[in-house]
Amino acid sequence: VRNLDDSRVEVIAQAEEEVLQALIDWCHRGPPSAKVERVELIELNFGENFDDFNVV
């Protein structure tokens, strides 16, 4: 998860389908102070599983 210079937020996530869908649903709403205008999804294939979490 990282904030970009143009006020967008980038998230790279890996999880079970149900968990990812919950994250996507939350991204469409965002936190109370956010104004979400658009959510863009790009499916990537990393070939291996993540084993940690970082906020950049």
PyMOL Python script that loads the backbone (N, CA, C, O; Angstrom):
from pymol import cmd

cmd.read_pdbstr("""\
ATOM      1  N   VAL A   1       0.863  -1.168   0.000  1.00  0.00           N
ATOM      2  CA  VAL A   1       0.000   0.000   0.000  1.00  0.00           C
ATOM      3  C   VAL A   1       0.900   1.218   0.000  1.00  0.00           C
ATOM      4  O   VAL A   1       1.816   1.327   0.816  1.00  0.00           O
ATOM      5  N   ARG A   2       0.632   2.145  -0.932  1.00  0.00           N
ATOM      6  CA  ARG A   2       1.421   3.379  -0.907  1.00  0.00           C
ATOM      7  C   ARG A   2       0.631   4.528  -1.507  1.00  0.00           C
ATOM      8  O   ARG A   2      -0.182   4.340  -2.412  1.00  0.00           O
ATOM      9  N   ASN A   3       0.882   5.720  -0.987  1.00  0.00           N
ATOM     10  CA  ASN A   3       0.299   6.939  -1.524  1.00  0.00           C
ATOM     11  C   ASN A   3       1.181   7.416  -2.663  1.00  0.00           C
ATOM     12  O   ASN A   3       2.405   7.456  -2.534  1.00  0.00           O
ATOM     13  N   LEU A   4       0.563   7.775  -3.776  1.00  0.00           N
ATOM     14  CA  LEU A   4       1.294   8.286  -4.923  1.00  0.00           C
ATOM     15  C   LEU A   4       1.296   9.813  -4.899  1.00  0.00           C
ATOM     16  O   LEU A   4       0.469  10.424  -4.222  1.00  0.00           O
ATOM     17  N   ASP A   5       2.221  10.433  -5.634  1.00  0.00           N
ATOM     18  CA  ASP A   5       2.366  11.887  -5.631  1.00  0.00           C
ATOM     19  C   ASP A   5       1.116  12.623  -6.110  1.00  0.00           C
ATOM     20  O   ASP A   5       0.901  13.776  -5.734  1.00  0.00           O
ATOM     21  N   ASP A   6       0.297  11.980  -6.927  1.00  0.00           N
ATOM     22  CA  ASP A   6      -0.891  12.640  -7.487  1.00  0.00           C
ATOM     23  C   ASP A   6      -2.162  12.378  -6.670  1.00  0.00           C
ATOM     24  O   ASP A   6      -3.269  12.523  -7.188  1.00  0.00           O
ATOM     25  N   SER A   7      -2.010  11.998  -5.413  1.00  0.00           N
ATOM     26  CA  SER A   7      -3.114  11.751  -4.459  1.00  0.00           C
ATOM     27  C   SER A   7      -3.792  10.401  -4.622  1.00  0.00           C
ATOM     28  O   SER A   7      -4.737  10.098  -3.893  1.00  0.00           O
ATOM     29  N   ARG A   8      -3.334   9.586  -5.561  1.00  0.00           N
ATOM     30  CA  ARG A   8      -3.890   8.242  -5.691  1.00  0.00           C
ATOM     31  C   ARG A   8      -3.223   7.328  -4.672  1.00  0.00           C
ATOM     32  O   ARG A   8      -2.181   7.654  -4.103  1.00  0.00           O
ATOM     33  N   VAL A   9      -3.847   6.180  -4.457  1.00  0.00           N
ATOM     34  CA  VAL A   9      -3.303   5.159  -3.564  1.00  0.00           C
ATOM     35  C   VAL A   9      -3.141   3.885  -4.372  1.00  0.00           C
ATOM     36  O   VAL A   9      -4.048   3.490  -5.104  1.00  0.00           O
ATOM     37  N   GLU A  10      -1.994   3.244  -4.245  1.00  0.00           N
ATOM     38  CA  GLU A  10      -1.727   1.990  -4.949  1.00  0.00           C
ATOM     39  C   GLU A  10      -1.707   0.854  -3.933  1.00  0.00           C
ATOM     40  O   GLU A  10      -1.064   0.950  -2.887  1.00  0.00           O
ATOM     41  N   VAL A  11      -2.415  -0.215  -4.254  1.00  0.00           N
ATOM     42  CA  VAL A  11      -2.469  -1.391  -3.388  1.00  0.00           C
ATOM     43  C   VAL A  11      -2.103  -2.609  -4.220  1.00  0.00           C
ATOM     44  O   VAL A  11      -2.666  -2.816  -5.295  1.00  0.00           O
ATOM     45  N   ILE A  12      -1.184  -3.403  -3.744  1.00  0.00           N
ATOM     46  CA  ILE A  12      -0.899  -4.711  -4.341  1.00  0.00           C
ATOM     47  C   ILE A  12      -1.261  -5.723  -3.272  1.00  0.00           C
ATOM     48  O   ILE A  12      -0.688  -5.724  -2.183  1.00  0.00           O
ATOM     49  N   ALA A  13      -2.220  -6.586  -3.591  1.00  0.00           N
ATOM     50  CA  ALA A  13      -2.739  -7.514  -2.584  1.00  0.00           C
ATOM     51  C   ALA A  13      -2.825  -8.920  -3.146  1.00  0.00           C
ATOM     52  O   ALA A  13      -3.007  -9.128  -4.345  1.00  0.00           O
ATOM     53  N   GLN A  14      -2.691  -9.868  -2.249  1.00  0.00           N
ATOM     54  CA  GLN A  14      -2.824 -11.279  -2.595  1.00  0.00           C
ATOM     55  C   GLN A  14      -3.580 -11.949  -1.460  1.00  0.00           C
ATOM     56  O   GLN A  14      -3.184 -11.853  -0.299  1.00  0.00           O
ATOM     57  N   ALA A  15      -4.673 -12.630  -1.800  1.00  0.00           N
ATOM     58  CA  ALA A  15      -5.484 -13.294  -0.772  1.00  0.00           C
ATOM     59  C   ALA A  15      -6.485 -14.208  -1.459  1.00  0.00           C
ATOM     60  O   ALA A  15      -6.552 -14.276  -2.686  1.00  0.00           O
ATOM     61  N   GLU A  16      -7.253 -14.901  -0.650  1.00  0.00           N
ATOM     62  CA  GLU A  16      -8.346 -15.705  -1.177  1.00  0.00           C
ATOM     63  C   GLU A  16      -9.344 -14.774  -1.866  1.00  0.00           C
ATOM     64  O   GLU A  16      -9.455 -13.601  -1.508  1.00  0.00           O
ATOM     65  N   GLU A  17     -10.065 -15.297  -2.848  1.00  0.00           N
ATOM     66  CA  GLU A  17     -11.011 -14.506  -3.644  1.00  0.00           C
ATOM     67  C   GLU A  17     -11.981 -13.704  -2.774  1.00  0.00           C
ATOM     68  O   GLU A  17     -12.221 -12.524  -3.032  1.00  0.00           O
ATOM     69  N   GLU A  18     -12.534 -14.339  -1.753  1.00  0.00           N
ATOM     70  CA  GLU A  18     -13.511 -13.684  -0.876  1.00  0.00           C
ATOM     71  C   GLU A  18     -12.889 -12.497  -0.134  1.00  0.00           C
ATOM     72  O   GLU A  18     -13.526 -11.455   0.018  1.00  0.00           O
ATOM     73  N   VAL A  19     -11.668 -12.654   0.317  1.00  0.00           N
ATOM     74  CA  VAL A  19     -10.969 -11.587   1.042  1.00  0.00           C
ATOM     75  C   VAL A  19     -10.624 -10.447   0.094  1.00  0.00           C
ATOM     76  O   VAL A  19     -10.780  -9.278   0.446  1.00  0.00           O
ATOM     77  N   LEU A  20     -10.155 -10.780  -1.111  1.00  0.00           N
ATOM     78  CA  LEU A  20      -9.855  -9.739  -2.094  1.00  0.00           C
ATOM     79  C   LEU A  20     -11.105  -8.956  -2.449  1.00  0.00           C
ATOM     80  O   LEU A  20     -11.044  -7.733  -2.584  1.00  0.00           O
ATOM     81  N   GLN A  21     -12.233  -9.626  -2.603  1.00  0.00           N
ATOM     82  CA  GLN A  21     -13.472  -8.924  -2.942  1.00  0.00           C
ATOM     83  C   GLN A  21     -13.876  -7.966  -1.830  1.00  0.00           C
ATOM     84  O   GLN A  21     -14.355  -6.866  -2.105  1.00  0.00           O
ATOM     85  N   ALA A  22     -13.691  -8.369  -0.590  1.00  0.00           N
ATOM     86  CA  ALA A  22     -13.990  -7.476   0.539  1.00  0.00           C
ATOM     87  C   ALA A  22     -13.083  -6.244   0.500  1.00  0.00           C
ATOM     88  O   ALA A  22     -13.540  -5.134   0.770  1.00  0.00           O
ATOM     89  N   LEU A  23     -11.811  -6.428   0.167  1.00  0.00           N
ATOM     90  CA  LEU A  23     -10.881  -5.303   0.049  1.00  0.00           C
ATOM     91  C   LEU A  23     -11.301  -4.381  -1.089  1.00  0.00           C
ATOM     92  O   LEU A  23     -11.300  -3.160  -0.931  1.00  0.00           O
ATOM     93  N   ILE A  24     -11.658  -4.952  -2.225  1.00  0.00           N
ATOM     94  CA  ILE A  24     -12.101  -4.154  -3.371  1.00  0.00           C
ATOM     95  C   ILE A  24     -13.349  -3.355  -3.010  1.00  0.00           C
ATOM     96  O   ILE A  24     -13.445  -2.171  -3.331  1.00  0.00           O
ATOM     97  N   ASP A  25     -14.297  -3.993  -2.348  1.00  0.00           N
ATOM     98  CA  ASP A  25     -15.518  -3.296  -1.920  1.00  0.00           C
ATOM     99  C   ASP A  25     -15.174  -2.123  -1.009  1.00  0.00           C
ATOM    100  O   ASP A  25     -15.735  -1.037  -1.153  1.00  0.00           O
ATOM    101  N   TRP A  26     -14.245  -2.340  -0.064  1.00  0.00           N
ATOM    102  CA  TRP A  26     -13.838  -1.266   0.838  1.00  0.00           C
ATOM    103  C   TRP A  26     -13.151  -0.138   0.062  1.00  0.00           C
ATOM    104  O   TRP A  26     -13.360   1.037   0.364  1.00  0.00           O
ATOM    105  N   CYS A  27     -12.339  -0.486  -0.926  1.00  0.00           N
ATOM    106  CA  CYS A  27     -11.648   0.535  -1.721  1.00  0.00           C
ATOM    107  C   CYS A  27     -12.643   1.448  -2.438  1.00  0.00           C
ATOM    108  O   CYS A  27     -12.382   2.640  -2.601  1.00  0.00           O
ATOM    109  N   HIS A  28     -13.763   0.905  -2.859  1.00  0.00           N
ATOM    110  CA  HIS A  28     -14.789   1.726  -3.514  1.00  0.00           C
ATOM    111  C   HIS A  28     -15.401   2.735  -2.536  1.00  0.00           C
ATOM    112  O   HIS A  28     -15.836   3.806  -2.958  1.00  0.00           O
ATOM    113  N   ARG A  29     -15.442   2.415  -1.256  1.00  0.00           N
ATOM    114  CA  ARG A  29     -15.977   3.322  -0.232  1.00  0.00           C
ATOM    115  C   ARG A  29     -14.878   4.208   0.341  1.00  0.00           C
ATOM    116  O   ARG A  29     -15.051   5.421   0.456  1.00  0.00           O
ATOM    117  N   GLY A  30     -13.758   3.607   0.696  1.00  0.00           N
ATOM    118  CA  GLY A  30     -12.657   4.321   1.326  1.00  0.00           C
ATOM    119  C   GLY A  30     -12.972   4.702   2.761  1.00  0.00           C
ATOM    120  O   GLY A  30     -14.083   4.473   3.239  1.00  0.00           O
ATOM    121  N   PRO A  31     -11.998   5.283   3.451  1.00  0.00           N
ATOM    122  CA  PRO A  31     -12.228   5.740   4.820  1.00  0.00           C
ATOM    123  C   PRO A  31     -13.136   6.978   4.810  1.00  0.00           C
ATOM    124  O   PRO A  31     -13.323   7.594   3.761  1.00  0.00           O
ATOM    125  N   PRO A  32     -13.698   7.343   5.961  1.00  0.00           N
ATOM    126  CA  PRO A  32     -14.644   8.468   6.012  1.00  0.00           C
ATOM    127  C   PRO A  32     -14.107   9.777   5.429  1.00  0.00           C
ATOM    128  O   PRO A  32     -14.880  10.541   4.851  1.00  0.00           O
ATOM    129  N   SER A  33     -12.824  10.054   5.562  1.00  0.00           N
ATOM    130  CA  SER A  33     -12.267  11.324   5.086  1.00  0.00           C
ATOM    131  C   SER A  33     -11.876  11.303   3.610  1.00  0.00           C
ATOM    132  O   SER A  33     -11.423  12.320   3.084  1.00  0.00           O
ATOM    133  N   ALA A  34     -12.039  10.174   2.934  1.00  0.00           N
ATOM    134  CA  ALA A  34     -11.604  10.048   1.538  1.00  0.00           C
ATOM    135  C   ALA A  34     -12.731  10.358   0.564  1.00  0.00           C
ATOM    136  O   ALA A  34     -13.912  10.196   0.874  1.00  0.00           O
ATOM    137  N   LYS A  35     -12.335  10.805  -0.618  1.00  0.00           N
ATOM    138  CA  LYS A  35     -13.270  10.977  -1.729  1.00  0.00           C
ATOM    139  C   LYS A  35     -12.790  10.033  -2.833  1.00  0.00           C
ATOM    140  O   LYS A  35     -11.838  10.345  -3.548  1.00  0.00           O
ATOM    141  N   VAL A  36     -13.440   8.899  -2.969  1.00  0.00           N
ATOM    142  CA  VAL A  36     -13.047   7.907  -3.969  1.00  0.00           C
ATOM    143  C   VAL A  36     -13.744   8.248  -5.280  1.00  0.00           C
ATOM    144  O   VAL A  36     -14.973   8.253  -5.355  1.00  0.00           O
ATOM    145  N   GLU A  37     -12.958   8.530  -6.308  1.00  0.00           N
ATOM    146  CA  GLU A  37     -13.516   8.858  -7.617  1.00  0.00           C
ATOM    147  C   GLU A  37     -13.508   7.663  -8.559  1.00  0.00           C
ATOM    148  O   GLU A  37     -14.372   7.541  -9.426  1.00  0.00           O
ATOM    149  N   ARG A  38     -12.525   6.780  -8.384  1.00  0.00           N
ATOM    150  CA  ARG A  38     -12.389   5.657  -9.309  1.00  0.00           C
ATOM    151  C   ARG A  38     -11.524   4.580  -8.672  1.00  0.00           C
ATOM    152  O   ARG A  38     -10.593   4.875  -7.923  1.00  0.00           O
ATOM    153  N   VAL A  39     -11.842   3.333  -8.978  1.00  0.00           N
ATOM    154  CA  VAL A  39     -11.015   2.195  -8.573  1.00  0.00           C
ATOM    155  C   VAL A  39     -10.652   1.451  -9.844  1.00  0.00           C
ATOM    156  O   VAL A  39     -11.529   1.055 -10.611  1.00  0.00           O
ATOM    157  N   GLU A  40      -9.366   1.262 -10.067  1.00  0.00           N
ATOM    158  CA  GLU A  40      -8.878   0.541 -11.246  1.00  0.00           C
ATOM    159  C   GLU A  40      -8.238  -0.757 -10.774  1.00  0.00           C
ATOM    160  O   GLU A  40      -7.373  -0.747  -9.898  1.00  0.00           O
ATOM    161  N   LEU A  41      -8.661  -1.866 -11.354  1.00  0.00           N
ATOM    162  CA  LEU A  41      -8.122  -3.176 -10.988  1.00  0.00           C
ATOM    163  C   LEU A  41      -7.273  -3.722 -12.125  1.00  0.00           C
ATOM    164  O   LEU A  41      -7.685  -3.707 -13.284  1.00  0.00           O
ATOM    165  N   ILE A  42      -6.100  -4.198 -11.786  1.00  0.00           N
ATOM    166  CA  ILE A  42      -5.212  -4.853 -12.745  1.00  0.00           C
ATOM    167  C   ILE A  42      -4.756  -6.155 -12.103  1.00  0.00           C
ATOM    168  O   ILE A  42      -4.152  -6.145 -11.031  1.00  0.00           O
ATOM    169  N   GLU A  43      -5.042  -7.263 -12.751  1.00  0.00           N
ATOM    170  CA  GLU A  43      -4.635  -8.560 -12.210  1.00  0.00           C
ATOM    171  C   GLU A  43      -3.206  -8.859 -12.652  1.00  0.00           C
ATOM    172  O   GLU A  43      -2.889  -8.808 -13.840  1.00  0.00           O
ATOM    173  N   LEU A  44      -2.358  -9.169 -11.690  1.00  0.00           N
ATOM    174  CA  LEU A  44      -0.955  -9.479 -11.947  1.00  0.00           C
ATOM    175  C   LEU A  44      -0.670 -10.914 -11.533  1.00  0.00           C
ATOM    176  O   LEU A  44      -1.334 -11.450 -10.646  1.00  0.00           O
ATOM    177  N   ASN A  45       0.303 -11.532 -12.164  1.00  0.00           N
ATOM    178  CA  ASN A  45       0.713 -12.879 -11.794  1.00  0.00           C
ATOM    179  C   ASN A  45       2.171 -12.820 -11.354  1.00  0.00           C
ATOM    180  O   ASN A  45       3.074 -12.717 -12.185  1.00  0.00           O
ATOM    181  N   PHE A  46       2.398 -12.885 -10.044  1.00  0.00           N
ATOM    182  CA  PHE A  46       3.749 -12.806  -9.504  1.00  0.00           C
ATOM    183  C   PHE A  46       4.445 -14.157  -9.456  1.00  0.00           C
ATOM    184  O   PHE A  46       5.669 -14.215  -9.343  1.00  0.00           O
ATOM    185  N   GLY A  47       3.689 -15.241  -9.539  1.00  0.00           N
ATOM    186  CA  GLY A  47       4.283 -16.563  -9.551  1.00  0.00           C
ATOM    187  C   GLY A  47       4.660 -17.118  -8.191  1.00  0.00           C
ATOM    188  O   GLY A  47       5.062 -18.277  -8.093  1.00  0.00           O
ATOM    189  N   GLU A  48       4.541 -16.322  -7.142  1.00  0.00           N
ATOM    190  CA  GLU A  48       4.825 -16.811  -5.796  1.00  0.00           C
ATOM    191  C   GLU A  48       3.949 -16.059  -4.806  1.00  0.00           C
ATOM    192  O   GLU A  48       3.398 -15.009  -5.134  1.00  0.00           O
ATOM    193  N   ASN A  49       3.821 -16.589  -3.607  1.00  0.00           N
ATOM    194  CA  ASN A  49       2.979 -15.973  -2.585  1.00  0.00           C
ATOM    195  C   ASN A  49       3.757 -14.959  -1.771  1.00  0.00           C
ATOM    196  O   ASN A  49       4.941 -15.147  -1.493  1.00  0.00           O
ATOM    197  N   PHE A  50       3.079 -13.873  -1.388  1.00  0.00           N
ATOM    198  CA  PHE A  50       3.664 -12.915  -0.455  1.00  0.00           C
ATOM    199  C   PHE A  50       3.672 -13.535   0.931  1.00  0.00           C
ATOM    200  O   PHE A  50       2.791 -14.330   1.260  1.00  0.00           O
ATOM    201  N   ASP A  51       4.655 -13.182   1.745  1.00  0.00           N
ATOM    202  CA  ASP A  51       4.682 -13.690   3.112  1.00  0.00           C
ATOM    203  C   ASP A  51       4.785 -12.581   4.154  1.00  0.00           C
ATOM    204  O   ASP A  51       5.014 -12.856   5.332  1.00  0.00           O
ATOM    205  N   ASP A  52       4.616 -11.308   3.722  1.00  0.00           N
ATOM    206  CA  ASP A  52       4.619 -10.204   4.672  1.00  0.00           C
ATOM    207  C   ASP A  52       3.774  -9.057   4.145  1.00  0.00           C
ATOM    208  O   ASP A  52       3.173  -9.155   3.076  1.00  0.00           O
ATOM    209  N   PHE A  53       3.734  -7.965   4.909  1.00  0.00           N
ATOM    210  CA  PHE A  53       2.902  -6.818   4.587  1.00  0.00           C
ATOM    211  C   PHE A  53       3.722  -5.558   4.784  1.00  0.00           C
ATOM    212  O   PHE A  53       4.409  -5.416   5.796  1.00  0.00           O
ATOM    213  N   ASN A  54       3.657  -4.636   3.823  1.00  0.00           N
ATOM    214  CA  ASN A  54       4.379  -3.377   3.939  1.00  0.00           C
ATOM    215  C   ASN A  54       3.474  -2.223   3.558  1.00  0.00           C
ATOM    216  O   ASN A  54       2.716  -2.316   2.593  1.00  0.00           O
ATOM    217  N   VAL A  55       3.548  -1.133   4.313  1.00  0.00           N
ATOM    218  CA  VAL A  55       2.935   0.128   3.932  1.00  0.00           C
ATOM    219  C   VAL A  55       4.095   1.046   3.610  1.00  0.00           C
ATOM    220  O   VAL A  55       4.957   1.287   4.455  1.00  0.00           O
ATOM    221  N   VAL A  56       4.120   1.562   2.386  1.00  0.00           N
ATOM    222  CA  VAL A  56       5.239   2.384   1.937  1.00  0.00           C
ATOM    223  C   VAL A  56       4.847   3.848   1.980  1.00  0.00           C
ATOM    224  O   VAL A  56       5.653   4.713   1.639  1.00  0.00           O
TER     225      VAL A  56
END
""", "prot")
cmd.dss("prot")
cmd.show_as("cartoon", "prot")
cmd.util.cbc("prot")
cmd.orient("prot")
